């Protein structure tokens, strides 16, 4: 009987760590991660659990049980589908529509293949973001520059997307993406396809810049999650540096 | 340009831009439309206030509150996490362009301008984040009073 209960606790912690890791990978707020993890444990009958979540790892223990486990988070990004799916699964588990092992299977499945938009739609998204945000941010109604900003932004996003797949260092993809989009924007302006290089660049880097990450970092800080707030701020700052260096190198020599 | 025409342009552009960003960050299809609207509402709040001359911080604060409240309402309608509507809603507001300008002037050696811009970035981000906090407090307070009634 004693042996039985410990087995259960290990499985609960495994499932909780998996759910927590998926949510952090999707870019969820830390309080929601902790809330979900604790709720899964609570619904499994473990009323007294403690979770410690940071951007790079999740730790979890259950009071009175001699088990504590740690799961590391290696890949981070913003992926709302992940957050939504984990949330839905946790809710269904709370409503007793799933058993613990079913929940774990579903989470595993989610980890392996997550539905995403087809590539052309993501590229269309990057185009729309670059084109519209150029005007929103600069507040100059410069319609002539829209195509160049959109196209360079799309190419920068595409480069960053594929470089991320080949290397584990995220800043290299930001650097290369912004370097290539900057080179194309400068070339385009020289060829007469655009007027204002500065506003074109501001629009084109928008799919890459971590503006949302900066705001999220401050939100985590204000909510009292000091550690993950600082981690997020640092990551966003380094990413912003990588992007700007990519473009500044071009400015320095051209 | 006429004020009304400008207003319409801002509506269209912020909606398209926010929905486009939604495609990049993989927002579920059924949330895409409302996510776009939350971006529009946040941006219009900022734009109208800024044009009226309230200053950047106050406009960002109120825009943050309105995006936060939109997020709470939309999340309630769609039964999805609030963050799905908050993150895209932020996109027109976030100081991404200023952050880029700040670091690029740092790299190019304009240190005074860079420091001024970095302070501006953190203040704008802080104003938006504070706005979110206030929206969350309003939401909690609203649900509490609803439960009592």
Boltz contact constraints between the chains, C-beta under 6 A:
constraints:
  - contact:
      token1: [A, 29]
      token2: [B, 83]
      max_distance: 6.0
  - contact:
      token1: [A, 78]
      token2: [B, 25]
      max_distance: 6.0
  - contact:
      token1: [A, 79]
      token2: [B, 26]
      max_distance: 6.0
  - contact:
      token1: [A, 80]
      token2: [B, 25]
      max_distance: 6.0
  - contact:
      token1: [A, 80]
      token2: [B, 26]
      max_distance: 6.0
  - contact:
      token1: [A, 80]
      token2: [B, 27]
      max_distance: 6.0
  - contact:
      token1: [A, 80]
      token2: [B, 84]
      max_distance: 6.0
  - contact:
      token1: [A, 81]
      token2: [B, 26]
      max_distance: 6.0
  - contact:
      token1: [A, 81]
      token2: [B, 28]
      max_distance: 6.0
  - contact:
      token1: [A, 83]
      token2: [B, 81]
      max_distance: 6.0
  - contact:
      token1: [A, 84]
      token2: [B, 28]
      max_distance: 6.0
  - contact:
      token1: [A, 84]
      token2: [B, 80]
      max_distance: 6.0
  - contact:
      token1: [A, 87]
      token2: [B, 81]
      max_distance: 6.0
  - contact:
      token1: [A, 116]
      token2: [B, 26]
      max_distance: 6.0
  - contact:
      token1: [A, 117]
      token2: [B, 23]
      max_distance: 6.0
  - contact:
      token1: [A, 121]
      token2: [B, 23]
      max_distance: 6.0
  - contact:
      token1: [A, 122]
      token2: [B, 23]
      max_distance: 6.0
  - contact:
      token1: [A, 122]
      token2: [B, 24]
      max_distance: 6.0
  - contact:
      token1: [A, 125]
      token2: [B, 20]
      max_distance: 6.0
  - contact:
      token1: [A, 125]
      token2: [B, 23]
      max_distance: 6.0
  - contact:
      token1: [A, 125]
      token2: [B, 24]
      max_distance: 6.0
  - contact:
      token1: [A, 128]
      token2: [B, 16]
      max_distance: 6.0
  - contact:
      token1: [A, 128]
      token2: [B, 20]
      max_distance: 6.0
  - contact:
      token1: [A, 129]
      token2: [B, 17]
      max_distance: 6.0
  - contact:
      token1: [A, 129]
      token2: [B, 20]
      max_distance: 6.0
  - contact:
      token1: [A, 129]
      token2: [B, 21]
      max_distance: 6.0
  - contact:
      token1: [A, 132]
      token2: [B, 13]
      max_distance: 6.0
  - contact:
      token1: [A, 132]
      token2: [B, 16]
      max_distance: 6.0
  - contact:
      token1: [A, 132]
      token2: [B, 17]
      max_distance: 6.0
  - contact:
      token1: [A, 133]
      token2: [B, 17]
      max_distance: 6.0
  - contact:
      token1: [A, 135]
      token2: [B, 13]
      max_distance: 6.0
  - contact:
      token1: [A, 136]
      token2: [B, 13]
      max_distance: 6.0
  - contact:
      token1: [A, 136]
      token2: [B, 92]
      max_distance: 6.0
  - contact:
      token1: [A, 137]
      token2: [B, 97]
      max_distance: 6.0
  - contact:
      token1: [A, 202]
      token2: [B, 97]
      max_distance: 6.0
  - contact:
      token1: [A, 205]
      token2: [B, 100]
      max_distance: 6.0
  - contact:
      token1: [A, 207]
      token2: [B, 24]
      max_distance: 6.0
  - contact:
      token1: [A, 209]
      token2: [B, 96]
      max_distance: 6.0
  - contact:
      token1: [A, 209]
      token2: [B, 100]
      max_distance: 6.0
  - contact:
      token1: [A, 211]
      token2: [B, 94]
      max_distance: 6.0
  - contact:
      token1: [A, 211]
      token2: [B, 95]
      max_distance: 6.0
  - contact:
      token1: [A, 211]
      token2: [B, 96]
      max_distance: 6.0
  - contact:
      token1: [A, 212]
      token2: [B, 87]
      max_distance: 6.0
  - contact:
      token1: [A, 212]
      token2: [B, 90]
      max_distance: 6.0
  - contact:
      token1: [A, 212]
      token2: [B, 94]
      max_distance: 6.0
  - contact:
      token1: [A, 214]
      token2: [B, 125]
      max_distance: 6.0
  - contact:
      token1: [A, 215]
      token2: [B, 90]
      max_distance: 6.0
  - contact:
      token1: [A, 215]
      token2: [B, 94]
      max_distance: 6.0
  - contact:
      token1: [A, 215]
      token2: [B, 125]
      max_distance: 6.0
  - contact:
      token1: [A, 215]
      token2: [B, 128]
      max_distance: 6.0
  - contact:
      token1: [A, 215]
      token2: [B, 129]
      max_distance: 6.0
  - contact:
      token1: [A, 218]
      token2: [B, 125]
      max_distance: 6.0
  - contact:
      token1: [A, 218]
      token2: [B, 126]
      max_distance: 6.0
  - contact:
      token1: [A, 218]
      token2: [B, 129]
      max_distance: 6.0
  - contact:
      token1: [A, 219]
      token2: [B, 129]
      max_distance: 6.0
  - contact:
      token1: [A, 219]
      token2: [B, 132]
      max_distance: 6.0
  - contact:
      token1: [A, 222]
      token2: [B, 129]
      max_distance: 6.0
  - contact:
      token1: [A, 222]
      token2: [B, 133]
      max_distance: 6.0
  - contact:
      token1: [A, 240]
      token2: [B, 99]
      max_distance: 6.0
  - contact:
      token1: [A, 240]
      token2: [B, 103]
      max_distance: 6.0
  - contact:
      token1: [A, 241]
      token2: [B, 103]
      max_distance: 6.0
  - contact:
      token1: [A, 244]
      token2: [B, 100]
      max_distance: 6.0
  - contact:
      token1: [A, 244]
      token2: [B, 103]
      max_distance: 6.0
  - contact:
      token1: [A, 244]
      token2: [B, 104]
      max_distance: 6.0
  - contact:
      token1: [A, 244]
      token2: [B, 107]
      max_distance: 6.0
  - contact:
      token1: [A, 245]
      token2: [B, 107]
      max_distance: 6.0
  - contact:
      token1: [A, 247]
      token2: [B, 104]
      max_distance: 6.0
  - contact:
      token1: [A, 248]
      token2: [B, 104]
      max_distance: 6.0
  - contact:
      token1: [A, 248]
      token2: [B, 107]
      max_distance: 6.0
  - contact:
      token1: [A, 248]
      token2: [B, 108]
      max_distance: 6.0
